[in-house]
C-alpha cells in the first residue's frame, strides 16, 4: 500500500458509536413503539431538515476520522522497506489537498486576489512602492481581477448549478421510488405526494434542505480550486479548510463526552432512585458536591494536569497527531465526568416515581430480583429521558469546547477546532481594517451545527414524551 492506516483513540470511539447507532436503528425497526416514535420525528419538517444537516456534518466528521500516513516518495529505507511520513492525514485531507497546500503569506479576504494589508514591493522598473501584493494561488489565473472576478465566478457557477439540479433530481427520484415501494403504489402518485408534502414523512423539507446543501457544496467545489472562498487566516491557511476540519472536533466533543457521562448518570441515577436509603444519600452527596465546584476551574485544573502527564511522557506518542488526540480524548473524559450530574438528577426523580407503580410492586411481590427489575422495568422506561437529554446536551458540549479553547484550556493548539479559530481571530477584530471572515466562518458553521442539534432535540423530545401521546 502507498499509505499506512492509523487508528486514533477518538477514531475508534467514533466508529464504536456509529456501530451502536446502526444496531439501535436495527432494533428500532423491530420495535413497533420505537418505530412509531421515530416516525413522528420524520413527520415534522423541522425534524427532517435538522436530520439532513446533522447527517452532512456527520459525513464530514467520518471522512476526517479515517487517518493514514502517506508513503514518502523515496524508494525505501536501507533494508528496502517502505518509509512513511510522520504526518498523519485523513481522507478529508486528501479530498481537500488543494485547500490544505494552497497557503498564502497572511490574511486575504474571501475571493480576493491580493493580500489584506499593504507591503513594500520591489517594482519591475526599479524602486519600491507600498501596495497590496498579489496572492500566490487566489485568483492567480486572472490578469485583471477587479474586472474579471465577477464574470469568472458566474461562468464557473453555471455548470455547478446544472450539476446541483441533477443531484437534487436524482434525490427526488430516489425518494419517490422509496415512497412508492413502501406504499406498494405507483411511482407517479408517490412523486406527486412528495412534491405536495403529503407523504408519511416530511420528504419535501428534506429535499429542499438537500438542494440548499448541494448548491453550497457545488459552488465550493468549482470555485475553491481558483479562489479562497472564505479567505485565509494569519498564516495564510484557507479558512474553508479550517472550518471543515473543525467539524470532527465538535462531533468528538459532543458524542464521546456523552459516551463517558452515560454510565455514571444511568447507573447512579437509577440506583439512587430505586434503592433509596444510604445509597441515595451517597449519590446525592456526590453530585451535590460536584455541582458546587465551579466547572470551568475544575475542567481547567484537570486539563492542565493531563497536559503535564502528556508532556512528561513523549515516548507514549509516535506522532504529533497521537499527542493531540490524547489531549482531545482527555478533554472528553473530563467533560463527561463533570457533566453527568444533571442527567443523574432526572433519572433519580423518574425512578422514584416508577418504583411505586403497580407493575414494579407486583414484580417485587413475586420475588423478582432487583437486577431483573432494573433491567426489564426501570431502564426501558427511562430511556426516553436519556435520549432526549443526550441530544440536548450535544449542542452545549460543542459550545463548551469553543469557550474552553478560547480561554486556552481546551484542545491542543495544533488541533483545528472552532474554539481555536475564534481564539486566533479575536485579536484581529480590533484592527483597522477588521479581519472578520475567520470569526464569521466559525460562527456560521457552529451556528448551523448547534441549531440543527437543538431543533432535532426539540422534535425528539416531543416524539418520545409519553404525556404527548
Secondary structure, 3 states (H helix, E strand, C coil): CCEEEECCHHHHHHHHHHHHHHHHHHHHHHCHHHHHHHHHHHHCHHHHHHHHHHHHHHHHHHHCCCEEEEECCCCCCCCCCCCECCCCEEHHHHHCHHHHHCCCCCCECCCCCECCCCEEEECCCCCEEEECCECCCCCCCCCCHHHHHHHHHHHHHHHHHHHHHHHHHHHHHHHHHHHHHHHCCCHHHHHHHHHHCCCCCCHHHHHHHHHHHHHHHHHHHHHHCCCCCCCECCCCCEHHHHHHHHHHHHHHHHHHHHHHHHHHHHHHHHHHHHHCHHHHHHHHHHHHHHHHCCHHHHHHHHHHHHHHHHHHCHHHCCCHHHHHHHHHHHHHHHHHHHCCHHHHHHHHHHHHHHCCCHHHHHHHHCCCCHHHHHHHHHHHHHHHHHHHHHHHHHHHHHHHHHHHHHCCCCCCCCCCCHHHHHHHHHHHHHCCCCCCHHHHHHHHHHHHHHHHHHHHHHHHHHHHCHHHC
